[in-house]
């Protein structure tokens, strides 16, 4: 990737092997995420126009509902698996094998739990039961994402990109065909499951091309216990995180209806289209973990650089959309979704705090402060639920947008000033917000 940059920029990477590796890996991640954002947005907009606010709202309700249980499928393991492989390469197969089994079992738990709860909540709505079951089944196949963690530890994400982008493009094309065929909503839900399953197959193939085999993995109770011991706070953090990330959509549907959720979801999709930006963090995790072992000064310097970059990207996205949000919604979604414009103007600022939150999680993971992360996201979740209860009945989707933005800020930044060990981090994040810069 670096060789395609202008000569004036390439000279800055000369002789800096770690920086070259990070920049190259980040380039692949951005290329993948950018393509996904563009193609995914185009297809989602077309789907929204075809389905209409009512059915589009129901689709997003199902996705958001399953997401509330998705922490059971990831178990908060990802950062710890990467960390352990970096620290102990010889134990790779044991770490990956144990993580895979844990994730597979977690996926099954997600499927059963989400299905049981939706049946209790919507006793007479068998269509929603089926949609939730299909969507939740995808979390079982996501256990193969364990392979991606090995590629992350080696800062070689281009293989993951190649493994997943082909299924993504194939399924995107299939969705276009479904729209042209005037297919029912359930067909689009099945296509989502197909993408996850094909992505797992792609990862297995990519892993084998590097000379490795899944049959070499060994799951042990000892390593599994070790991983869970470190990650259990993040399991609860993940559950709470999904509450403050997705509860707005579930509550909006339950309190106002699927049509209002469909309009709100249009704004959410446009805001979340920028969530690929934190991909840069994946490349720098090993770099920051290594810095901690060298010196605290290097560790905090690299963290500050990361915070600065995240804030810079946040402003680069939020400021233009603040002025163009209404026009963008009208252009893409049409008159049926015009009320989503003001919601987008508010929601786009939440991207800033998502970026900073992801960057701060690198610090918490490296310090093994999972309980602190649980505290911050719990606070954000509580605030989100309370604000949604107050604002949704009065302002509908706009109330949910305001609640989400405030909750994201509290979880990522505000909470740092309520817990003494995080005061320095709060100051660093504030510095990034005041003086953001690129690298």
N, C-alpha and C positions, 0 to 999 in steps of 0.2 A: 504493500500500500504506500509506503514512504517514497518509493521511487517515482510515484506519480505526482508528488508535490513539487512546487517551484524550487529551483536551485537555492534561492535565498533562504528558504525554510529548511531544506534538506541539510544545509550546513550546520544548523543548530542541533541536529541529531547525530552528527559525525562523532564517532568514538564513544557514544553513550548507549551502550548495549541495552540496558534496562529500559531506558526511555524509548528506544527504537522498538523494542518488543511490545511495550505498552501501547505505543502509538499505532503500531501495525494491528494489534489485536483489537484496539478500540475502533480502528477504521472498519474492520470487518463487522463488528457489532453494530456500528452506526449504519453501515450500508444495508445490513439485514433489517434492522429496526426501521430505517427510513423507508425501505421498500415495503415493508409490512404496513407501515403507517399510511403510505400513499394508496396502495392497493386495497388494504383493509378499509380505509375510509371511503374510497370510491364504491366498494361493494356494499358497505354498511349504509351509505346514503341511498343507494339504489334500493336496498332492502327496505329501508324506512319508508321511502316513497311508495313502494309496492304494497307493503303490509299495512301502512296507515298507523296513526298514533296508538290506536287501541291494541292491535296485535303486536306492534313493535314494543309497546309497553309491557305486554305479557311476556314476550321473549326476554326482555331485560330483567323482568321480575324473576324469572326462572334462573337466569345466570347469576343475579345478585343473591338469590336465596341459597343456591348451592355454594357460592363463595363464602357464605357465613360459616360453613363447615369445612372449608378447604384446608384449614390449618392442620387438620388431622392427617391429610395426605402428604403434606410437606414436613410436618413435625419439627419445623425450625432447624432442620439438619444442615441445610446447604452450606452456610458459612463455616460450620464446624468440620464438615467433611473436607472442604477445600483447605482449611487450616491444618488438619491432621495429615493430609497428603503432602502438603508443603513441608511440614515439620518432620514427617517420617515416611519418605517415599517407599521404603521397603515394606511397609504395611499397607500398601495401596489396595491390594486385592481383598484383604480382610475388611478394610474400611468401606470400600465400595460395596462388597457383598452384604455386609451388615446393614448399610444404609438402604440398599435396594429392598431387602426383606422388610425393613421397618416402613419404608414408603409404600410398598405394596399392601401391607396390612392396614396402613393408614388410609389408603385409597378405598379399601373395602369398608372401613369404618365410616368414611365420609359418605359413601353410597347408601349404606343402611341407615345412618343417622338422618341424613337429609330427607330420605324417602319416608321414614317414620314420622318426622315432624310435619312434613307437608300434608300427609294424610290426616293428621290431627287438626291442622289448621284449616284445610279445605276438604272437609269430609265428603262433599258431593261432587267435587271437581276432578274427575278421573283424568281429564286431558292434562291438567297441571301435574298430576302424579306421574304420568308417562313422560312428560317433558323434563321433569326434575330427575327421574331415573336415568334417562338417556344422558343428560348433561353430567350428572354425578358419576356415571360410569367412566367418563373421561379421566377422572382423578386416579383410577386404578392404572390406566396406561401411562400416566405421568410418572410412575415409579421408574420408568426407563430414563427419565431426565437425570437420574443418578450418573449416567455416562457423561453428561454435560459437565458435571462437577469435576471429573478428571481433566477434561479439556480446559476448564477454567483454571485449575491448579497449575497447568502447564502454560497458561496464557496462550492458548491455541484455539481460540473460539471459532476460527474459520471453518473447522470441521463440523462444528455444531450448526453453523450457518448453512453449510451445504446440505446437511442432513435434514434440516427442518424447512428450508425455504421451498423446496420442490413440492412437498405435500401441501404447504400453505397455498402456493400458486395453483395447484391442481384443484384444491377445494374451493378457492376463490372463483375459478372458472366454472366449477360445478354449481356454485350459488347463482352465478349469472344465468346458467342454463335453467335452473329451477325457477328463477324469476320469469324468464321468457316462457316457460311451460305453465306459469301460473300455479306453481306447486303450493301445497298447504304449509302452514307454519312448522309442523312436525318434521318436514323434510329438511328444513334449514337447521333444526336441532341435531338431526342425524348427521348432517354434513360436518358439524362441529366435532362430534365424536370421531368421525372418520379422520379428521385432520390430526387429532391427538394420537390416534392409533398408528397412522402412517408415519408420524414424526418419531414415534418410538422405534419403528422398524428402521428408519433412516439413521438414528443414533447407533443402533446395533451394527449396521453396515459400516458406518464411519469408524467405530471403535475397532472393528475387525481389520479394516484397511491399515490401521496403525500397528498391526501385529499383535493385537490383544484379543482375548476371548472372554466372554461372560462366564464360561465354564471354569475359568481360573479363580473366579470370585469365591470367597469363603465367608459365610456368615457365622459369626461366633457370638455367644451370649455375652462374653466379656466385653467385646468391642461395642456391641449393641447397647449394653448398659452404660458404657462410657459415653457414647454419643448422646443417649437420652439424658444422662446426668447433666451434661453441659447444655443440652437444648431444651429441656423441659420448660424453663421459663419462657422460651420463645414459642413453644406450643400454645401456651396461654396468651402470649403476646400476639401470636398469629390470629387466634380466635378473636381477641379484642380488636386487633387491627382491622379485621374484616367487618367488625361491627361498625367502626367509625368510617370505614371506606365504603360499605355497601348498605348499611342499615337505612340510609336515607331513601334508597330506592324501594326497599321492602316496605318501609313505613308509609311512603308516599302512595304506593299501590293500595295498601290496606286502608288508609285513611281517606284518600281522595279518589282513587281509581286508576285503572291501567292507562286510560287516555292521557291523563295528566303526567303519569310516569313516562309515557311514550315521548311527550314533548320535552320533559326534563332529560330523558335519556339522550335525546339528540344533542343537547348541550354537553352532557357528560362525555359522549363519544368524541366530540371535538376537543374537549379539554384533555381527555385521556390519550388522545392521539399523540400527545407530546411525552407520554410516559416512557418512551424509548430512550429519552435523554439520559436517565440514570445508568444506562448500559455502560457508560464510561467507568463506573464504580467497579464493575466486574473485573476490569483489567488492572486496576490499581490495588486491589485487595492484597495479593501476594507481596506487592511492593511495600505496602504500609506495614504488613505483618513483619516483614524482614527489618524495616526501620525500627520497630519497637525493640527488637533484639539488639540493635546497635546502640541507640541512644534515645532518650526522651526528646531531646532537642530536634533530632531529625524526624522523629515520629510526629511531633506536633507541627513542625514546619510543613510536612507533607499533608497532614490533615487540613491545615489552613489553606493550602493551595487547592485542595479538593473542594472545600467549602466555597472558596472564591469562585471557582469554575461553575459550581452548581448555581450560585446566586446570579452569576453573569448570564447563564442560560435561562434562568427563571425570568429575569427582566427582559431578555431578548424575545421571549415568547409572550409574556403577559402584556407588555406595553402596546404592541401593535394590535393584538386581539381586543384590547380594551376599547379601542376606537373603531375597529372594523367588525366586531362580533355580530351585530345585528345584520349587517350586509352579508356576512359569510353565511349565516343561518338561512337567510332568504334565498341566497344563490344556490346553496346546496340542497336544502330540504324542502323549499317551497313554502307557500302561504300556510299550509296546514300546521307547520311547526314554527311559525314566526314568533310565538311567545317565548321560544327558547333563546332568543337573542340576548335579552337582559340577563337571563340565567347564566349564559356563557361568559358574559363580561365579569360576573362575580366569580364563577368557578375557575376561570383561567388563572386567577391569583393563587389558587390552591396548588397549582403545579409547582410554584416556587417552594412551598413547604414540603411537598412530596420529594422534590430534589434534595433539599437540605436534610430531610428525615432519612433518606436512603444513605446519604453521605455520613450522617452521624452514626448510623447503624454499624458502619465499618469500625468506628472508634469503640462502640460498645461491645462488638463481637471480639475485637482484638484484646480488650480489657477483660473479656469474659463477664461482662456486666449484664447478663440476660434479665436479671430481676429489675434493673433500672429501666431497661427497655419496656418491660411489662408495666411499670409504673407510668411511664409517659404515654403509652398508647391507651392504657386504661383511663387515664384522665381525659384524653381526647375522645374516647368512646362515650364516657359519661356525659361530657359536654354536648356531644353530637346528639345523643338520644334526648336529652333535656330540651335542647334548642329545637329539635325537630318536633317534639310534642307541643311546644309553644308556637312555633312559627308556621308549620305546615297547615294547620286548620285556618290560619289567617291569610297566608300568602301562597299556599300551594307549593309549586316547584321552586319559586324564588325563595321561599322560606327554607327549603331543603338546601338550596345553593349557599345561602348565608350560613346556615348551620355547619355545613361541610367545611367551608373555608375557615371559619373560626376554629373548628375542631382540629383541622390539619395544622394550623399555626400553633395551637396549644401543644399538640403532641410532639411537634418537631422542634419548636423554639421556646415557646412560653414556659413549658414545664421545666426547662433547664434552670430557671431562676427560682424554682421551688424546692430544689434538692441540691444541697451544698456541693457534693462531688461533681455536679454538672455545671457549676457556675463558670468555670473556665471555658467549657464548651459553649455555654450560652454567649459568653463574650466573643468567642471566635466566630460564632454564627452571626452575631450582630455586626461584627467587623466586616464579614463577607457581604451582608445586606447593605452596609453603608458604602463599602469600597469593593465592589465585585470586579474581578478581572479574569481574563482568559490566560490561564497557565502562568 
